[in-house]
Amino acid sequence: MLLQRLSLCSRIPLDPRRHVCRLLTRPLTQAVQTRAHGSSFAHRGELRQAKRIVVKLGSAVVTRGDECGLALGRLASIVEQVAMLQNQGREMMIVTSGAVAFGKQRLRHEILLSQSVRQALHSGHNQLKDMSLPVLEARACAAAGQSGLMALYEAMFTQYSTCTAQVLVTNLDFYDDQKRQNLNSTLQELLRMNIVPIINTNDAVVPPPEPNSDLQGVNVISIKDNDSLAARLAVEMKADLLIALSDVEGLYNSPPGTDDAKLIDIFYPGDQQSITYGTKSRVGIGGMEAKVKAALWALQGGTSVVIANGTNPKVTGHVITDIVEGKKVGTFFSEIKPAVSPIFDSSTGPSVEQQTEMARNAGRTLASLHPDQRSEIICHLADLLTERKEDILAANKTDMDLAVSAGHLPSAMIKRLSLSPAKLNSLAIGLRQIAVSAQDSVGRVLRRTRVAHHLELEQITVPIGVLLVIFEARPDCLPQVSALSIASGNALLLKGGKEASNTNRVLHQLTQEALSLHGVTQAVQLVSTREEVEDLCRLDKMIDLIIPRGSSQLVRDIQRAAKGIPVLGHSEGICHVYVDADASVDKVIKIVRDSKCDYPAACNAMETLLIHRDILRTPLFDQIIDMLRTERVKIHAGPRFASYLTFSPSEAKSLRTEYGDLECCMEVVDSMQEAVDHIHKYGSSHTDVIITECEETAEQFLQQLDSACVFWNASSRFADGYRFGLGAEVGISTARIHARGPVGLEGLLTTKWVLRGDGHTAADFSEHGNMKYLHENLPVRQSLAGQRDSN
């Protein structure tokens, strides 16, 4: 809609009263506070504090692929982001290219029109195809395109009630003290009046660029391209942030497109010698080297810099706002040597990308170990949990004290955070169960087929690859998941909640100590950098599976943030217990109490109790109500249940609610089939229970209900990997593919096909070949690949 209205906008008379009001007042929401200029931001997260921001739009961002005309859709999304930040109370400035391209389009059109008319008059229409365009001089194109470019910006910003002003500059405006002061004064006044200055070099009169002999000090930088202009302007105006948008994702350690090129997250000036530059972009007179030099010059002057991609259609619509929000976009230039260096240095810690690489490499070694060796690592970790329990509990006490004093964690999360000697002993028992399972996991032959004589096919189990497990205040999750990843030969990245940082650090140290038994210490990595979860979810080329462990909100956030990486888990645990008309009184009371009251915060706790209509106003119904009241469970009546009562409990706001506390919804149904329909409509496909003495009714319920776990006369709390005999679980999945229900060791494995031949080719089996397919299924007499029988 915006682009369709642009041609009309320039003809619409502006309401002077509205614009005067906009000019003389800043927005009411002054959320951004002015800070003292002089030093750049040290971390991405601090970019949220940036008040004065310069956005530099490179030629590749502004122009179309044919270099004749502007990329209107891209430009419109950038304008929208700039206007939004301006309306938040920030002071935005744009340094733009595009005048030459705009003018080239306009002059070409005029020349073609002129030539076509002239040739039509003198030579006839049949010679129009022979017309050739002269080479257009860049200064002439700039002169013809400046006014049109500015009119376009003005029309776009008008849609957001934002006023703009054009400022054309040359080198002299910065080298002459009086002109520099005048320019500074003009820009300051425009910003004070809430106007967005749009700055460009006056390419109609600017001399050709000089050789690269500048950028040697804060006071010496020539304005030879828009990169140097943006840097000089940012320092001159004491800007907090310079965002340089180009046609690459950011700064790479070698030319983009080469095999070993890696995007640098944080660039420190001392790492400059480690960079190999490629060729410049398809348009413009700068290149990445010029951008880096200009960025470092601005950084030296106290302005933070981010170089990012402004042409990628997947991110253009939010690239600027993402940078200002501190998200991991492009390359962030920092004067302060980060704890995590983007250029590997043994004296500093690895970046999360390097942690992933180290984990993957060590994970391949882990997968190649003998099963006994993997079991030995897990057993040693189990021993360490009990031998070092004093260290673990001391670290956990520190986390607990900090959490209680902060006072912002709910009681359910405090319980998850807490560890005890009994809990550590239980963990150790579970780990030893996993160690036994590790004997028959990786390399297990699932199927053997003799395709032809001396041509044998096997399907064997293999690790998935690199797992990213994100968990909140659940320190017990760390050794459980580590053991499962070790048993399955997977590399593992762990991102724990800051609430358990001390406990997680000790547990991770013990895990790496156990892994060191067989030289695979790096197979399990604890991500303790400032990485946001959303940034981790973007590593689609490095991480194979994400497993969130935490609240439903955490799971939903990760499912939304994951870009091309499968997420194993469930966003809600809305578990139902259906009490049939033929239910046993004793079983009902026991199962309902355990399902709701044993651990209300668990994802397998009952959230909705469905009652058969015939049970209403019976002694069984009274006993259920009395038991729930005794356990202090707050009841929310469903609409139908409420209609049966004169004085009903509070009515449920929704029949699809995960309370996570001593609360539940109660509703009435007419039959088992109606209960199934209700669960399908309002449930989350997690765990659902029927209590009945009628086997036929129970079997129909178990068959018809489409949930990951379906139980008959058993508590919903049995939906647990430990109770299933899996030793431990990485989570419960409600997905329809891969693993479903409690996910233990088997859920962390996939398969590959191995074919062993003797010089066979596909041509051997063609109609002219001399071989025929047999496809004989062979017995699997040994569990592990490499230990096959001689058949």
Secondary structure as UniProt FT lines:
FT   HELIX           2..9
FT   TURN            10..11
FT   HELIX           16..24
FT   HELIX           44..49
FT   STRAND          52..57
FT   HELIX           59..62
FT   TURN            65..66
FT   HELIX           72..87
FT   TURN            88..89
FT   STRAND          91..96
FT   HELIX           99..122
FT   HELIX           125..130
FT   HELIX           138..158
FT   TURN            159..161
FT   STRAND          163..169
FT   HELIX           172..175
FT   HELIX           177..192
FT   TURN            193..194
FT   STRAND          195..201
FT   TURN            203..205
FT   TURN            218..219
FT   HELIX           226..236
FT   TURN            237..238
FT   STRAND          241..246
FT   TURN            256..257
FT   TURN            259..260
FT   STRAND          266..267
FT   HELIX           269..274
FT   HELIX           288..300
FT   TURN            301..302
FT   STRAND          304..309
FT   TURN            313..318
FT   HELIX           319..324
FT   TURN            325..326
FT   STRAND          331..333
FT   TURN            346..347
FT   HELIX           352..368
FT   HELIX           371..387
FT   HELIX           389..406
FT   HELIX           411..417
FT   HELIX           421..437
FT   HELIX           438..440
FT   TURN            442..443
FT   STRAND          444..452
FT   TURN            453..454
FT   STRAND          455..463
FT   STRAND          466..471
FT   TURN            475..476
FT   HELIX           477..488
FT   STRAND          491..496
FT   HELIX           498..500
FT   HELIX           501..515
FT   HELIX           516..518
FT   HELIX           521..523
FT   STRAND          524..526
FT   HELIX           533..536
FT   TURN            537..538
FT   TURN            540..542
FT   STRAND          545..549
FT   HELIX           552..561
FT   STRAND          575..579
FT   TURN            581..582
FT   HELIX           585..597
FT   TURN            600..601
FT   TURN            603..604
FT   STRAND          606..612
FT   HELIX           613..615
FT   TURN            616..617
FT   HELIX           619..630
FT   TURN            631..632
FT   STRAND          634..637
FT   HELIX           639..643
FT   STRAND          663..669
FT   HELIX           672..682
FT   STRAND          687..691
FT   HELIX           695..704
FT   STRAND          709..712
FT   HELIX           716..718
FT   TURN            721..725
FT   STRAND          731..733
FT   STRAND          741..743
FT   HELIX           746..748
FT   STRAND          749..756
FT   HELIX           762..765
FT   TURN            767..768
FT   STRAND          776..778
FT   TURN            785..786
//
